[in-house]
Amino acid sequence: MFNLQNTAQAKQHHVDQLVDDTKNVRRIVEKSRGPQKRHPDVEKLEDEVHLTTTRWTNTTAQIVDRYELTINFNTNLTITIAPEIQI
């Protein structure tokens, strides 16, 4: 679980870069297409990136929560079993 948490943290910069790149796409497309008001393809890309980053955020939060639950479970188990082992 700890390795999974470390891996997720190490990959966070890719998600951040995806968000930055999407903003750059919007800016460049607006410049290149001139007076066109709507850009459905860019809007679709932004929606998909938003869904992806939301999933990523939820996943990383679940990893942290489950890691903490695992630590608490192990601590409680050790406290409960330790007296029985010493007998």
ChimeraX commands (.cxc) that place a marker at each C-alpha (Angstrom):
marker #1 position 0.00,0.00,0.00 radius 0.5
marker #1 position 2.88,2.33,0.83 radius 0.5
marker #1 position 4.45,1.66,-2.60 radius 0.5
marker #1 position 1.15,2.44,-4.29 radius 0.5
marker #1 position 0.94,5.75,-2.45 radius 0.5
marker #1 position 4.51,6.64,-3.44 radius 0.5
marker #1 position 3.85,5.72,-7.05 radius 0.5
marker #1 position 0.73,7.89,-7.15 radius 0.5
marker #1 position 2.65,10.84,-5.72 radius 0.5
marker #1 position 5.42,10.31,-8.26 radius 0.5
marker #1 position 2.91,10.38,-11.13 radius 0.5
marker #1 position 1.06,13.49,-9.93 radius 0.5
marker #1 position 3.23,15.72,-12.12 radius 0.5
marker #1 position 1.86,13.95,-15.21 radius 0.5
marker #1 position -1.69,14.85,-14.22 radius 0.5
marker #1 position -0.65,18.44,-13.50 radius 0.5
marker #1 position 1.08,18.61,-16.88 radius 0.5
marker #1 position -2.08,17.29,-18.58 radius 0.5
marker #1 position -4.11,20.13,-17.07 radius 0.5
marker #1 position -1.51,22.71,-18.13 radius 0.5
marker #1 position -1.33,21.28,-21.65 radius 0.5
marker #1 position -5.10,21.41,-21.97 radius 0.5
marker #1 position -5.07,25.11,-21.05 radius 0.5
marker #1 position -2.38,25.68,-23.68 radius 0.5
marker #1 position -4.46,23.84,-26.29 radius 0.5
marker #1 position -7.40,26.15,-25.59 radius 0.5
marker #1 position -5.22,29.25,-25.89 radius 0.5
marker #1 position -3.55,28.14,-29.12 radius 0.5
marker #1 position -6.78,26.97,-30.75 radius 0.5
marker #1 position -8.51,30.26,-29.94 radius 0.5
marker #1 position -5.64,32.17,-31.57 radius 0.5
marker #1 position -5.49,29.96,-34.64 radius 0.5
marker #1 position -9.23,29.84,-35.38 radius 0.5
marker #1 position -9.80,33.54,-35.18 radius 0.5
marker #1 position -13.29,34.85,-34.45 radius 0.5
marker #1 position -14.90,31.45,-33.93 radius 0.5
marker #1 position -16.69,31.54,-30.56 radius 0.5
marker #1 position -17.16,27.85,-29.76 radius 0.5
marker #1 position -14.66,25.04,-30.04 radius 0.5
marker #1 position -16.56,21.78,-29.43 radius 0.5
marker #1 position -13.48,19.62,-29.87 radius 0.5
marker #1 position -11.57,21.59,-27.25 radius 0.5
marker #1 position -14.58,21.60,-24.94 radius 0.5
marker #1 position -14.80,17.82,-25.25 radius 0.5
marker #1 position -11.08,17.52,-24.48 radius 0.5
marker #1 position -11.47,19.76,-21.43 radius 0.5
marker #1 position -14.42,17.69,-20.20 radius 0.5
marker #1 position -12.47,14.45,-20.59 radius 0.5
marker #1 position -9.44,15.91,-18.82 radius 0.5
marker #1 position -11.70,17.12,-16.02 radius 0.5
marker #1 position -13.19,13.62,-15.63 radius 0.5
marker #1 position -9.72,12.09,-15.65 radius 0.5
marker #1 position -8.34,14.47,-13.05 radius 0.5
marker #1 position -11.42,13.96,-10.88 radius 0.5
marker #1 position -10.91,10.20,-11.02 radius 0.5
marker #1 position -7.22,10.66,-10.25 radius 0.5
marker #1 position -8.00,12.85,-7.24 radius 0.5
marker #1 position -10.55,10.36,-5.94 radius 0.5
marker #1 position -8.16,7.46,-6.45 radius 0.5
marker #1 position -5.27,9.14,-4.66 radius 0.5
marker #1 position -7.57,10.10,-1.77 radius 0.5
marker #1 position -8.74,6.50,-1.49 radius 0.5
marker #1 position -5.15,5.28,-1.45 radius 0.5
marker #1 position -4.35,7.60,1.46 radius 0.5
marker #1 position -7.53,6.62,3.33 radius 0.5
marker #1 position -6.92,2.91,2.89 radius 0.5
marker #1 position -3.28,3.24,3.85 radius 0.5
marker #1 position -4.29,4.99,7.08 radius 0.5
marker #1 position -6.94,2.32,7.74 radius 0.5
marker #1 position -4.33,-0.39,7.24 radius 0.5
marker #1 position -1.98,1.28,9.72 radius 0.5
marker #1 position -4.79,1.67,12.27 radius 0.5
marker #1 position -5.88,-1.94,11.80 radius 0.5
marker #1 position -2.33,-3.19,12.28 radius 0.5
marker #1 position -1.91,-1.05,15.38 radius 0.5
marker #1 position -5.17,-2.29,16.88 radius 0.5
marker #1 position -4.32,-5.86,16.00 radius 0.5
marker #1 position -0.92,-5.56,17.64 radius 0.5
marker #1 position -2.45,-4.08,20.78 radius 0.5
marker #1 position -5.05,-6.84,20.93 radius 0.5
marker #1 position -2.77,-9.76,20.18 radius 0.5
marker #1 position 0.38,-8.62,22.01 radius 0.5
marker #1 position -0.89,-9.60,25.49 radius 0.5
marker #1 position -1.94,-13.03,24.21 radius 0.5
marker #1 position 1.46,-13.67,22.67 radius 0.5
marker #1 position 3.32,-12.80,25.89 radius 0.5
marker #1 position 1.37,-15.37,27.90 radius 0.5
marker link #1:1,2 radius 0.2
marker link #1:2,3 radius 0.2
marker link #1:3,4 radius 0.2
marker link #1:4,5 radius 0.2
marker link #1:5,6 radius 0.2
marker link #1:6,7 radius 0.2
marker link #1:7,8 radius 0.2
marker link #1:8,9 radius 0.2
marker link #1:9,10 radius 0.2
marker link #1:10,11 radius 0.2
marker link #1:11,12 radius 0.2
marker link #1:12,13 radius 0.2
marker link #1:13,14 radius 0.2
marker link #1:14,15 radius 0.2
marker link #1:15,16 radius 0.2
marker link #1:16,17 radius 0.2
marker link #1:17,18 radius 0.2
marker link #1:18,19 radius 0.2
marker link #1:19,20 radius 0.2
marker link #1:20,21 radius 0.2
marker link #1:21,22 radius 0.2
marker link #1:22,23 radius 0.2
marker link #1:23,24 radius 0.2
marker link #1:24,25 radius 0.2
marker link #1:25,26 radius 0.2
marker link #1:26,27 radius 0.2
marker link #1:27,28 radius 0.2
marker link #1:28,29 radius 0.2
marker link #1:29,30 radius 0.2
marker link #1:30,31 radius 0.2
marker link #1:31,32 radius 0.2
marker link #1:32,33 radius 0.2
marker link #1:33,34 radius 0.2
marker link #1:34,35 radius 0.2
marker link #1:35,36 radius 0.2
marker link #1:36,37 radius 0.2
marker link #1:37,38 radius 0.2
marker link #1:38,39 radius 0.2
marker link #1:39,40 radius 0.2
marker link #1:40,41 radius 0.2
marker link #1:41,42 radius 0.2
marker link #1:42,43 radius 0.2
marker link #1:43,44 radius 0.2
marker link #1:44,45 radius 0.2
marker link #1:45,46 radius 0.2
marker link #1:46,47 radius 0.2
marker link #1:47,48 radius 0.2
marker link #1:48,49 radius 0.2
marker link #1:49,50 radius 0.2
marker link #1:50,51 radius 0.2
marker link #1:51,52 radius 0.2
marker link #1:52,53 radius 0.2
marker link #1:53,54 radius 0.2
marker link #1:54,55 radius 0.2
marker link #1:55,56 radius 0.2
marker link #1:56,57 radius 0.2
marker link #1:57,58 radius 0.2
marker link #1:58,59 radius 0.2
marker link #1:59,60 radius 0.2
marker link #1:60,61 radius 0.2
marker link #1:61,62 radius 0.2
marker link #1:62,63 radius 0.2
marker link #1:63,64 radius 0.2
marker link #1:64,65 radius 0.2
marker link #1:65,66 radius 0.2
marker link #1:66,67 radius 0.2
marker link #1:67,68 radius 0.2
marker link #1:68,69 radius 0.2
marker link #1:69,70 radius 0.2
marker link #1:70,71 radius 0.2
marker link #1:71,72 radius 0.2
marker link #1:72,73 radius 0.2
marker link #1:73,74 radius 0.2
marker link #1:74,75 radius 0.2
marker link #1:75,76 radius 0.2
marker link #1:76,77 radius 0.2
marker link #1:77,78 radius 0.2
marker link #1:78,79 radius 0.2
marker link #1:79,80 radius 0.2
marker link #1:80,81 radius 0.2
marker link #1:81,82 radius 0.2
marker link #1:82,83 radius 0.2
marker link #1:83,84 radius 0.2
marker link #1:84,85 radius 0.2
marker link #1:85,86 radius 0.2
marker link #1:86,87 radius 0.2
view
